């Protein structure tokens, strides 16, 4: 398949930069979104808090050491192969040379399937109100990580690498951050594309406090998840909230990984010319 021209890549890059600018807007309800979880912490029984902590520790092991690999690389490669039958895709090196529209197509499929699964999960865990909410939060976090891993592979990046694990956590942070946080994270992510090892080490050191990242992620659910406390009615709120969360997470992953791939190709095109 024919790859994009430098002009086409630059046009796509401008579209992504426009998306980044739009992400810096913030609605009023997002500003107060963390408050209900202060109340939720007081209402949640200790045994549920303990269970939540254990599951968050398991997810934290992924951030620190890789933990359990949540996605199947061969499954994503098969999807890419189906969309590009004339290309022999054996590994991630082959993926990096595919046209953007092939990568985009598979990423959209990942987003759609993840959103559907999150909808079912949210409805299921919403049945029991506050008791199942404690289970829903780490499950949704795990699903978010898996979605971002799948998207990383679809753009030819290896989520097994520590650098990609850091990038994935930054994507998690970006989706749930306020306007100030989004701006700061975009600046950090732009440094990850630089060759200087110093900037990469700085970002890596920032991720050592992974527990704070996980709890910040939880708090950002805000009053939207608080509504899920109500038994039965929580099915509706849980389904809508989880679907929205995974869709937003996937959009972030697609845009930011797509940007990295575009920047790499522009750089390669510049070196050749």
Secondary structure, DSSP 4 states (H G I P E B T S, - for coil): -PPPPHHHHHHHHHHHHHHHHHTT---HHHHTTTHHHHHHHHHS-HHHHHHHHHHHHHHHHHHHH--S--S-HHHHHHHHHHH-TTS---SHHHHTTS-HHHHHHHHHHHHHHHHHHHHHHHHHHTTTTHHHHHHHHHHHHHHHHHHHHHHHHHTT--TTSHHHHHHHHHHHHHHH--HHHHHHHHHHHHHTTSS-HHHHHHHHHHTT-HHHHHHHHHHTTHHHHHGGGSTTHHHHHHHHHHHHHHHHHHHHHHHHHHHHHHHHHHHHHHHH-
